[in-house]
């Protein structure tokens, strides 16, 4: 089955740029989606189809995808960005077609 | 406004059954791809099941043969029938809509989740 690998944690100072990676075999050939989840809340889609932003998501959130790594970039990080972030793809070659990464805890120092 | 509201969770003994509901508003369930995603306590997200607009259904290996996804078009509601429940099924269960009716789409709307606890 297809595996997505994320770092368990990323720390960043306010105002700086956070980058969260999502590794997978030839992930650049797939559409990658990113979710933000704050404690006790449902996930929220922040980036879809690699780099598109749903309405209401700040421009500070951006995404890229190439080769074996997709990246979520959060510019000018704010305290309110502290959350768990998950990447997700659909894998047509796997029985478990909708695959999530293990999640990354973003800590704002 | 799109809204998804789950219900039906609770405490259930191993081997028992439970049916979760997800009432939708602001869009038509039967015209969309709808899914269930779960999250065990302190763990990550795990896809559980999907139903396509045409009625095709798919399941994660971990629940195949025990869970059934369905919908009631007249009530605009999604369901998850869970049988032969195990301790490892303990999780918050979210219903979610898949964007653009494509398997490659992301989950663009989520409910608030309902907690299922399987324990004796």
Interface residues (C-beta under 8 A of the other chain):
Chain A: X30 X31 X33 X35 X37 X42 X43 X44 X45 X48 X49 X54 X86 X88 X90 X92 X95 X96 X97 X98 X99 X100 X101 X102 X103
Chain B: X35 X37 X44 X45 X46 X47 X50 X58 X60 X61 X94 X99 X103 X104 X105 X106 X107 X108 X110 X111 X112 X113
